[in-house]
Structure formats: C-alpha cells, structure tokens
Amino acid sequence: MCPAHYFKMLSDETRIRCLLLVAREEGLCVSELTHALAESQPKISRHLAQLRQCGFLVDERDGARVRYKVSEDLPGWFRKVVESLKQSECLKDLYREDIKRLHAAKA
C-alpha cells in the first residue's frame, strides 16, 4: 500500500481515535472502544474492520472477546508515525475524555 493510502485511512477521526487508544493500551476490544469513544457498537466495529482490512490492526481471540492490537507488520516508517501520534501531548489533551471513559470502564 502506498503512503497516501495509509494517511487516507487516518483521515477519519473515529479511526484515529480507535488507533490511538489501541496503540496506547496495547490492545482493546470493541466494547471497551465503544464505551471510550461514546459511539455505537456498529460504528466502532465498521471502523475496526477497515483498520484490520488495510493491515493497521490485527485481531486476537481472548475467550469470548476479540482484542485488537496494532499490527507488527506495519512498515517501519508508519510505526514511527503511530508512535509519534501515541506520544503526542496535544492529542492526549484533545482526546482526554476518551481516555477518562476508558479508564472509568476498566475500574
């Protein structure tokens, strides 16, 4: 996939929010993301499927749940992009409520 396709996938805010949370938490399931993003399950599932189909995420069975993790097979340059997004303080501030809702649900 050419670089433009990678960035096109990140042009949707819901996909960025999903990718950021999955990367920060090193794996999440649909119900956790649904709660954290305050979005419907079908919407989150659709965006996760798109991220999985293009190779950004991989899914793993965890009992009855499916956990999504950032793919190890991403090109090195894109892994650096994801890591930079994950470490960004301004994005942490922007999506602070997502993080609060996620941690509240896990408590």
C-alpha positions as CSV (number, residue, x, y, z in Angstrom):
1,M,0.0,0.0,0.0
2,C,1.4,3.4,-0.9
3,P,1.8,6.1,1.8
4,A,-1.3,8.1,0.6
5,H,-3.5,5.1,1.4
6,Y,-2.1,5.0,5.0
7,F,-2.9,8.6,5.5
8,K,-6.3,8.3,3.8
9,M,-7.3,5.7,6.4
10,L,-6.3,8.2,9.1
11,S,-8.5,10.9,7.6
12,D,-11.4,9.8,9.6
13,E,-11.5,10.9,13.3
14,T,-13.1,7.8,14.6
15,R,-10.4,5.6,13.0
16,I,-7.7,7.8,14.5
17,R,-9.3,7.7,17.9
18,C,-9.6,3.9,17.7
19,L,-6.0,3.5,16.5
20,L,-4.6,5.8,19.2
21,L,-6.4,4.1,22.1
22,V,-5.5,0.6,20.8
23,A,-1.8,1.7,20.4
24,R,-1.7,3.4,23.9
25,E,-3.4,0.5,25.7
26,E,-1.6,-2.2,23.6
27,G,-4.9,-3.9,22.7
28,L,-8.7,-3.3,23.3
29,C,-11.9,-5.0,22.5
30,V,-15.0,-3.5,20.7
31,S,-16.9,-3.0,23.9
32,E,-14.0,-1.0,25.5
33,L,-13.7,1.2,22.5
34,T,-17.5,1.7,22.2
35,H,-17.5,2.9,25.8
36,A,-14.4,5.1,25.5
37,L,-15.5,6.8,22.3
38,A,-19.2,7.0,23.3
39,E,-20.1,5.7,19.9
40,S,-22.4,2.8,18.8
41,Q,-21.1,-0.7,18.5
42,P,-21.8,-1.0,14.8
43,K,-19.9,2.2,14.0
44,I,-16.9,1.1,16.0
45,S,-16.9,-2.4,14.5
46,R,-17.1,-0.9,11.0
47,H,-14.1,1.3,11.6
48,L,-12.1,-1.5,13.3
49,A,-12.9,-3.8,10.3
50,Q,-11.5,-1.1,7.9
51,L,-8.3,-0.7,10.1
52,R,-7.9,-4.5,10.1
53,Q,-8.5,-5.0,6.4
54,C,-5.8,-2.5,5.5
55,G,-3.4,-4.1,7.9
56,F,-3.2,-1.4,10.7
57,L,-4.7,-3.7,13.3
58,V,-4.8,-7.5,14.0
59,D,-7.5,-9.3,16.0
60,E,-6.9,-12.0,18.6
61,R,-9.4,-14.1,20.4
62,D,-9.5,-13.6,24.1
63,G,-12.1,-16.0,25.4
64,A,-15.4,-14.7,24.1
65,R,-13.9,-11.4,23.1
66,V,-11.8,-10.2,20.2
67,R,-9.0,-7.9,21.1
68,Y,-7.5,-5.6,18.5
69,K,-3.8,-4.7,18.5
70,V,-1.5,-2.6,16.3
71,S,-0.1,-4.9,13.6
72,E,3.6,-5.8,13.9
73,D,3.7,-6.0,10.1
74,L,3.3,-2.2,9.5
75,P,6.1,-0.6,7.6
76,G,8.7,0.9,9.9
77,W,8.0,4.5,8.8
78,F,4.3,4.1,9.6
79,R,5.1,2.5,13.0
80,K,7.0,5.7,13.8
81,V,4.0,7.8,12.8
82,V,1.8,5.7,15.1
83,E,4.3,6.0,17.9
84,S,4.5,9.8,17.4
85,L,0.7,10.1,17.5
86,K,0.6,7.9,20.6
87,Q,3.2,10.1,22.4
88,S,1.7,13.4,21.3
89,E,0.7,15.5,24.3
90,C,-1.7,17.7,22.3
91,L,-3.6,14.6,21.1
92,K,-3.8,13.3,24.6
93,D,-5.3,16.7,25.6
94,L,-7.7,16.6,22.6
95,Y,-8.9,13.1,23.3
96,R,-8.7,13.3,27.1
97,E,-12.3,12.3,27.6
98,D,-11.8,9.1,25.6
99,I,-9.0,8.1,27.9
100,K,-11.1,9.0,31.0
101,R,-14.1,7.0,29.8
102,L,-11.9,4.0,29.0
103,H,-10.2,4.0,32.4
104,A,-13.5,4.5,34.2
105,A,-14.9,1.5,32.4
106,K,-11.9,-0.6,33.3
107,A,-12.1,0.3,37.0
